[in-house]
Amino acid sequence: MFSSKNPTRTPTPRMVVTTLAFCGIVVSLMQTLIIPLIPELPKFLNASTTDASWAITATLVAGAVVTPISGRLGDMFGKRRILILSLLAMVVGSVLCALSDSLTIVVVGRALQGLAMGAIPLGISIMRDELPPMKVGPAIATMSATMGVGGAIGIPLSAFIAQTADWHMLFWVAAALGLACALLVAFVLPESPVCTPGRFDGLGAAGLAVGLVALLVPVTKGSEWGWGSPLTIGMFATSVVVLLIWGTYQLRTKEALVDLRVSARPKVLLTNLSSVMIGFAMYGMSLIFIQLLMAPAATGYGLELTMIQAGLALAPGGFVMMVLSPVSAKLSARRGPKVTLTCGALVIAAGYVVALLLNGSVWEIILASMIISGGLGLAFAAMPALIMGAVPITETAAANGLNSLMRSIGTSSSAAVISVVLASMTMQLGPYELPTMDAFRITFIIAIGAAVASAALAAFIPTGGAAPVHGASSMKAHAVSTTPAVKERMPVA
């Protein structure tokens, strides 16, 4: 059923974009799927609050680790094939969670759900391979926007399901959506004609996984363990040592998992560094605004919304991202993706300035979130365009996966920094300790700084030297690795 040998399948560009965008939204839903369950997770799983939080951490870490690996596997063995396997991993993980009340099994299932995060960079690379040149930019912008749309609609949807049905129903819905995505990809999309046959760098993949786990776990758990605890410091030290050894190995081995020489090109390096800051600013909105909207009015700043109401208040931001995706593509076409990324980062900063000054009512929070989301829409669409313009066509999936990893590092760091600030400046309200308004103001200022830093990094990205998306040069580059039947259906400029 999932065979990739079907050279006669020729879906329309709209079918390709719709299928991949739907997959992007479903995969992004996994990040916010259990947020409404956070207060009740310890009871549901018969575990402590600290242990239950691994159900969230596992997805973030697994998603960060898998994106560059799935990208490389897609370049080697077929992007469509790896995309289907990623979606099926999400289905298996969802079913495990739906059938169990055990913390261990739920954490394993959530990690399997996180493996699907590689679907977004894979989808972007498939678009580059399959679509006519004039449609690549708008399609990538739409695919990039799905990250925000999925996250925005995930909270109210999950809250509604969790409040009207058994909590396991969340995972049955996730399994059904994942299976629908896998079937769509299998029956609608052809296998990408661009591949890079070779040996998979298993040792490099293992080294990267160990280094990233050792980095991201203490980043996300450091506030619970203590930033000066031996466990936190030891894991950070392990990460530094392992990643240094891994980098040396990657530079010396043929067919490395990540081409660090390509990744060190100024255009790629600065884009990835800017992506870290964008990821930081993005997660700040999800973490800060939801608390402001749901805090009790007795705090002096809280708007006392329910989880569903708060989620609905933030949902318009996701749709702003989708609406702005064609605008982003047009701006990139006229001025270049560097300008789009810079503008997006500055718009994000402006949104946080609005939040800093106006945060006393629901409509003010909605306004700020929509401005920030608009900036994220511009930035998300520009980053893969910059990356794909600087790497060989045979490495696009791996390069986009690495860029997604940079955003994941930004989001994980944001969660750690913002959590520390909010936990260190609190007020007593009955038996509860809640953040003060000053704590929220400091987090807004930090997010503004991250967005401005992203804009500054983007401003130094060199222009020119773009790798062709399609055309004679790219056709020649990968013609040696394709069959005559595949060559016949390659898009031409």
Secondary structure, DSSP 8 states (H G I E B T S, - for coil): ------TT----HHHHHHHHHHHHHHHHHHHHTTGGGTTTHHHHHTS-HHHHTHHHHHHHHHHHHHHHHHHHHHHHH-HHHHHHHHHHHHHHHHHHHHH---HHHHHHHHHHHHGGGGHHHHHHHHHHHHS-HHHHHHHHHHHHHHHHHHHHHHHHHHHHHHHHS-TTHHHHHHHHHHHHHHHHHHHH----S----S---HHHHHHHHHHHHHHHHHHHHHHHH-TTSHHHHHHHHHHHHHHHHHHHHHHHSTT-SS-HHHHTSHHHHHHHHHHHHHHHHHHHHHHHHHHHHHS-GGGSS-----HHHHHHHHHHHHHHHHHHHHHHHHHHHHH-HHHHHHHHHHHHHHHHHHHHH--SSHHHHHHHHHHHHHHHHHHHHHHHHHHHTTS-GGGHHHHHHHHHHHHHHHHHHHHHHHHHHHHHSEEEETTEEEE-HHHHHHHHHHHHHHHHHHHHHHHT--------SSSHHHHHHHGGGS-HHHHHT----
